[in-house]
Each structure stands twice: as structure tokens, then as C-alpha cells.
Amino acid sequence: MEMGSGAMGKSLSLLMALVLFWSATFAQAAPAVAAAPTARPPASGHASGLYQGYTYEECSQIDAESLRQEINDLTRAVLDQGVAGIDIAAIVDRQWREMNMDAVVDAAVNDAVDRLREEEDYWSRFLSGWSVEKAREFATAVAAEAFGSSQFQDASRALSTAVAVELTDEITAMSARSASTALLCMQTYVGERYSETLFALFEKEISAGVSEVDLTVEGSLDLSALGAHEAALTGMSVIIVTQIVRRIARKLSRDVGERIAGRVAGRVLGRLGSSIIPLAGWIIGAGFIIWDLWEGSNGALPQIERTLESEEVKAAIRAEISDAIAESLREETDDIATEISADLVDEWRNFCDRHPYLCSLPERNDTFKSLLDVTPLDGLDQLSALVDVYMQTVGENALGVALDSGAFERLLNDPPAAFEIFKATGSPEEAQAWVELSGDAIDQVAALKLYELTSPEKMTPDRLARLLAVENPQAIAILVQLEPEEMDSLLDARPVDVAATAAATSPDDLRWLLDYADRSEQYTLPQVLRDLAAGAITLDALQNPPPTATATPPPTPSPVATVAAVPAPAETLAGRDLNPFLVGALALVALLILIGLGVFLARTLQRRREI
């Protein structure tokens, strides 16, 4: 019996060996366990190879319609190059060890195996040790339970978040390189088609808005990644790049970890079954079925547990996490490239909305483009304003003529007051005439709005200088209504007297004073103006003088009429101003009357005594 039993055991062993050989041969004919990943298509319309040697200088060759796409492609190429240079797998491995993910996987697999052992009957467990398909079914169930458990999902999400946070600095550096490349592309585009000076104004206006935006991010922002670009960028460009990168960094620090973690969790669970389980099933079905003849209560579960807890499986999980993070990172770079290109192009379009002629004339007028090139940054505001007024008042043809003749540039180099006169009058010729006439006093002419009161044809440099010396705006407004010769005569007097008199009179009154001074033998015009300004005389008194003693007396009235007509002395004295000659004559007459009356009384008394 013993020998029979031994022979039977050997026969059974031989039979099982044949079965194992057949199973192994069949399994090897199955598809490969983990196919090599397929090459990813280029992220944008350009294959990555096309960017070998591609630089921002090529932006000078694009047109306005292609600007956004070109910047997007260029920034995306820089970002893709940056992603390719990051060793995501090394970061995942380091975070895996720091978070003790081996223990998390082991615990999740162990719990899943225990639960399946309790749920499945003996025969099912026994059959899993004989059937590759049953073993694969058990392995798939264990994997789904283990890697779908909350403990593994939470741990993998925490791992992905930690990796993403660690990648934030790398992404920020890539964003800095990408944004600087994009800005240099924009600079090349604007400089070639418009003017380097115009780009400087564009930078200035964008930079002015930085203080209005909250760009705070946790931690420091290292822009050393700009590298060689930093030397090519101006100070304002660095501010703009910093603005863009800070906004991106703030967004990344808040959102990217959570987004990547969410993508990784679903991807790992979905991919483990196809990449790891066939390997586990083949090993179980082909190598360990004989053992289960005596230990059938566990079936394939011990091998499934060892396989899913093996370093190979954990390495596969890390690889899946790394691939998922890399793929998510590429999606993030898509968003970053789109954001950078959209920001810059939209800023340029907004700039051109504010300065429509600065953005359109250089392409149509080479003279204007040349002028724009040599205009300093602090002169662009005046240039833009002058162009706007030309276009709105006299039109582009007249502007072209002024550019060709040099009149535009002369007016551009004039003081800002000349521009104010041009804007108010709509005549560049009149504005230039006022500049030539007034010289350094052009600001005073503009402040008094003299161009609204008179024309340069009515002025000479001397006349204008004496008129401005009056200073009183109200007086000047009256004086300019006179004829030039009349104005000159009045301006010969002291300015303070002219100001006081003219401000209180009308042009007709001033003409009367000129005529009065010409006829007067007693007063000159400066004397009259001085007395009027001092209040010694009034214009009304000059225009309405009292009758003089040498005047022809009126007809003698009748006694009754005389008595009725002669006013009382008190009334006379109170009612009118007396002529001093008349007063002296009256006093003399009164004295003679008194003397005669005294002589008469003396003679009368003497006669009475004699009688």
C-alpha cells in the first residue's frame, strides 16, 4: 500500500507537472502584461523638435492674427521642456518613503484579503488555486477592495498633494521662463512692427497696474530661473513677469495639489487591474496550484496577498502615480500657457484701445514710425495726445503733410501749452503762431486763454508783452477788444493803472478816455489813468463836468422868475459843488454891498445930527 501510494503520488505529481507546463505555455501566449507607453502627441500645433533653436526673435515675423497662438505655442514649448526636465518619479519615491506608503499598501491589501476570505466559501478559494481565471477574479477583487479603500485613497491623495506642492516651485520657475519668453516675443513683435518706444509705454502702463492687484503668495518667489532672459528684460518687464508668475503661483499653491490628487486617485484605481493583475494571475495559476492540493482552504489568496504587497506592485503603483502627475502637470501647463498668452495679448489690445493711432499709424506711415522710434518714453503721452487731436480735427491726410513738412515735430517739441491751444482752436498753424509770438510767455497766454479773445495777427511781440504785464484777466479781456493802435496808447501808461481802469470800464469808455486825453490841455492820458486808478477823479465827473465862470450866461429871467428860480443858499451849497472863482466874486460883491451900506448909514446919521 505504501508503495502503491507512493507510485500514485508520483503519478499524480507527474500529471500535475504536465498540467502546470500546459498552463504556463498557454499563459505565455497571452498578451504582454504591461505594454510600453505610447508616445504622446505634441501638446501644441508644433512638434517639440521644431522648437530646437526656436527663439523669441522669430516673433517679428508673425502677424496680429497669429500673435496669441504664437505666444501660446512658444510658452507651451518652454513649459513642456521644463516638465520634461523634472524627475517626477524621484519626487514620488521620496514622498512615498516619507509617508510610509509601503505600510499603507500592505494594510489595505491585508484587510482586503481577510474580507474576501470571509466572504468566499472553501470551494471557491480551493478553485482559485487551480484556475487562472478564478485566481485573476480573486486578485482583481482584492485589488479593487484594497486600492479602492478609503485608507489607500486618502493616502494616495495626500501623496499626490505633497508631490504637487513640491512641484509648485518647479512650476513657478517654468512659468517665469515661459512668461519672460512670451514677453520678449511681444517686445520683438511690437518693436519690429511699431516701435521699441511704444513697447516701453506698453510696459509702463501694465506695470502701473501691479499695485492695484493682490499678488501675495505664501513664501518667497524665486525668479532666478529667468536666466539669460533677465538680462534682456527691462526693469518694467521683470515687474510684469513677476506679476504674471505671482498670480500663477498663488493659483497653483491653492488649487493644483487638490486637482492633481483627484486625477491621480481615479487613474491609479483604473489602471492597476490592467497592468498588475494579469501578472499576479499568471504566477498564481502556473506556479502554486500543487501547494493548494494540501492547503486548499486559502487557495490563491496568500500568493495574491504577497504579490500585491510586493515591491514590483508598489513600484508599479508609484509609476502610475508619477505618470498621472506628469499628465496632470501637462494639463496645468496648458492652462498656464493659455493664461500667459491671453494676458499679454489682451493687455496689448487694451493698450491699443487706449492709443488707437499709436498702434495703427506706424504700419501706414514710415515717417511717423521713425519719429516714434526717437521719441523718449516721457514724451509719448504728448505725442499720443497730439496725434489724437490731429486725427480728430484735421484728419490723417493733414497729419501726413505735417509729418513730411516737419510741422508736426515742431509742434511736438513746443511746450505743452501749444498743444492746449491747438486742441482748443483746431488749428496747428495758430498754435505755432502763438508760440513764435509769445516765446517763453506761451504758458501765460494759455492760462489767460488769450487765443479765445484775439488772434496772433492783432499782436506783435512788444504789444503782447505789454498786454501780459497788465496781468488782470478782466482788464485784458477789455483791452483786446480795442484796435491795435488804441491798445498801444493805453499800454504806454503804468500797467497797474491800466489794469484798474480797464477792469472797471468798457471798451467804449476807454475810447472816450483816449479822445478826452487828446483834447485836454490839462491832462495827459497816463495822468488821467493814474487819477482814475487812485480815485482822485471819476469817469462820471470827467464825462459830466459842472458849468464854468467863462461860460455864456443864460438870458436874464424876470424878477418873479428869478426869485422862484434862485435856490436857497443852503440848498445851493448843499446841492452842488461851487466854483472857487464864482465864490470869490460873490464874496467881493457882498463886501462892496456891505461897505456901501455902511457909508449910507453913516451919512444918514450925520444928517440927523446936523438937523
Secondary structure, DSSP 8 states (H G I E B T S, - for coil): -HHHHHHHHHHHHHHHHHHHHHHHHHHHTS--SS--------SSSS-GGGGTT--GGGGGG--GGGHHHHHHHHHHHHHHHHHHTS-HHHHHHHHHHHTTHHHHHHHHHHHHHHHHHHHS-HHHHHHHTT-HHHHHHHHHHHHHHHHTSHHHHHHHHHHHHHHHHHHHHHHHHHHHHHHHHHHHHHHHHHHHHT-HHHHHHHHHHHHHTGGGS----SS----GGGTHHHHHS-HHHHHHHHHHHHHHHHHIIIIIHHHHHHHHHHHHHHHHHHHTHHHHHHHHHHHSTGGGGT-TTTTTHHHHHHHHTSHHHHHHHHHHHHHHHHHHHHHHHHHHHHHHHHHHHHHHHHHHHHSHHHHHHHHH-HHHHHHHHHS-GGGHHHHHHHHHHHHHHTHHHHHHHHHHHTHHHHHHHS-HHHHHHHHHHS-HHHHHHHHHHHGGGHHHHHHTTGGGT--GGG--HHHHHHHHHH--HHHHHHHTTS-HHHHHHHHTS-HHHHHHHHHTS-HHHHHHHHHHHHH-SS--HHHHHHHHHHTSS-HHHHHS----TTS-------HHHHHHHS--HHHHHHHS---HHHHHHHHHHHHHHHHHHHHHHHHHHHHHHH-
